[in-house]
Structure formats: structure tokens, C-alpha cells
Amino acid sequence: MKEYSITVVETTNPSILKFETNHFITTGKNYEFKNIDEAQNSPLAQQLFYLPFIKTVYISGNFIGLERYDIVQWNDVKDEVAQQLVEYLNAGEPIIIEEEKKTKVAVTVYAEVTPNPSTMKFVASRKIVPATFEFKNIDEAKDSELAKALFQFPFVKQVFFDENYVSVTKFDVAEWDDITMELRELIRDFIADGKDVVSLDIKAQHKPKATQVENQPEVNLDDTSLEIIDILEEYVKPAVASDGGNILFKSYDKESKTVNVILQGACSGCPSSTFTLKNGIETMLKNMMGDRINEVVALNG
């Protein structure tokens, strides 16, 4: 532990005296406190202000500068003040309590158009959520500070998160050329500040592969349903994710041979989603599963 000593040094201002220390007490910063309220982050300065003759406290490098009121002369009190400073420093008491500054997270975010003209995809250079989350209004977004911030914009209609991107669906009152930059900067700054995009205890809508069933926890799926889920996960989901969307298996009706799915993000309400559904997903399932598939229906698409 360092042992401190004090040397008293006069200045050109007779009201100010410097108390030089044999060790540095701050690194690279200067501090000036004019009263005890300003000295909230300096326990040393606060203690000095209990002396009735102290007007201003300066702390910098290897010295403490003190300005006095005229009610005393330095010759009468300087030795007592120096002794008090030595005792304080050698007791290891704090001098300045620095406010912790969070290190910014290195992240870039770029905007990417999607097949849905109402939805823009904002892609981050790092993972932002562990699963998919969809919020259709600010009330649903109570567990996501980023979603709530986005819903503060009157033109934001829906927000969808996947591993490394945010899909924002807008109302027609705004044009992307006018709002994309503002949304991109908000998302980038939020992530860079190290904030959690969703709260830690929120339940993911996207469940593990074999049980990815919308709103049907703990269900026992038949073999056909499990096979459909495998195909959607392996072949369909990567494609819709690249367009800023997501697909969830809802149900399979054995009698009508109908597959019901949920489309999220950019895929929800997209003008081309019907074409994708019929000519892409439905055709793929029919080719891979034969006569067990008759039709694929999007319940909210």
C-alpha cells in the first residue's frame, strides 16, 4: 500500500494553497468543486467542505488545491489541513468515484429491402436475440425495450426479431426513403449500448425444432406433422428468414390433408406471400410427402 506525504506549496493567489502529494491521486483528469453538492463523486472533497473556511477544492494529478474564505489565514490552518489529508490518503479512502461507463458494443446495422414493400429488414453484424419474437403493437412489446422504442414512431405497425435482424413493418403514412436512416440509427445505437433486445424471462414464440408449434405447448405430434416441421425448418425457414420473415407450423389435418402455418415478419401480409405459399411451400411438401399433402394454408398471411 502506498504511503502518502504532503508538501504545502504557495501559489500566486494568497487565497489558494496547493497540497502536493508524493503519488498521483488522479490520472489524466482535473476536478473542481465549488460546494459540497458538486462534490457528490468525491468523498475527499466532501470531507474538506466540512471545514468552514474552504471555498473551492481542486484535485488534479499529484496535488489538492484549496481556496479559502477570508475568515482565516493559511498560516493558522495549513498544517492541520495537511495532516488531515495525509491521514485520509493513508487510510486508503476514495478520492474520486468515477461513474462507470459502459463500453460500446462494436456493431454495424444495414437496411435491406424485402419482398413485402411495407417491411424493411435491419441486419446487425452480431446476434441480438436467441429466438424469434413478433410484436404487433406496443402492448405486446412490454418485454422488449427496443420494440417499445420502435413503436414510439407513429408509422411503425409491427416489429419482428430473429437471430441477427429486426423486421419493421410500417403503415402507409410514411415512405421508407424518409424513415429508414432514423430507424437504422435507433436500432444500431440500442445494440451498441449493450442493452438486451428482449427481457431475459420472455418466452420465445419460436420453440425448438421438433416442437415448433404455434400456441400449442406440450402437444404430441404425429409422424406426418413432425416430418412437415423438419422440412419447414431445413428448406423453408432459411429462405423466408433471408427475406426478413419466419414460418411456424400450426397444425396438420389428416382428413383434409391440409397444413396450416403462421407467417411472421416480412412474410405476414406480403402481397407475394400467397404465390410463395402455393408455388413454393405447397409444391415442395407435395413433392416430398406425396398424397399426404393436399393444401397449405397461411392462417394470418
Stockholm file with secondary structure:
# STOCKHOLM 1.0

chainA/1-301         MKEYSITVVETTNPSILKFETNHFITTGKNYEFKNIDEAQNSPLAQQLFYLPFIKTVYISGNFIGLERYDIVQWNDVKDEVAQQLVEYLNAGEPIIIEEEKKTKVAVTVYAEVTPNPSTMKFVASRKIVPATFEFKNIDEAKDSELAKALFQFPFVKQVFFDENYVSVTKFDVAEWDDITMELRELIRDFIADGKDVVSLDIKAQHKPKATQVENQPEVNLDDTSLEIIDILEEYVKPAVASDGGNILFKSYDKESKTVNVILQGACSGCPSSTFTLKNGIETMLKNMMGDRINEVVALNG
#=GR chainA/1-301 SS CCCCCEEEEECSSTTEEEEEESSCSSSSCEEEESSTTTTTTCHHHHHHHTSTTEEEEEEETTEEEEEECTTSCHHHHHHHHHHHHHHHHHTTCCSCCCCCCCCCCCCCEEEEECSSTTEEEEEESSCCCSSCEEESSTTTTTTCHHHHHHHTSTTEEEEEEETTEEEEEECTTSCHHHHHHHHHHHHHHHHHTTCCSSCTTCCCSSCCGGGCBTTCTTCCCCHHHHHHHHHIIIIIHHHHHHTTEEEEEEEEETTTTEEEEEEEETTTTCTTHHHHIIIIIIHHHHHHHGGGCCEEEESCC
#=GC SS_cons         CCCCCEEEEECSSTTEEEEEESSCSSSSCEEEESSTTTTTTCHHHHHHHTSTTEEEEEEETTEEEEEECTTSCHHHHHHHHHHHHHHHHHTTCCSCCCCCCCCCCCCCEEEEECSSTTEEEEEESSCCCSSCEEESSTTTTTTCHHHHHHHTSTTEEEEEEETTEEEEEECTTSCHHHHHHHHHHHHHHHHHTTCCSSCTTCCCSSCCGGGCBTTCTTCCCCHHHHHHHHHIIIIIHHHHHHTTEEEEEEEEETTTTEEEEEEEETTTTCTTHHHHIIIIIIHHHHHHHGGGCCEEEESCC
//
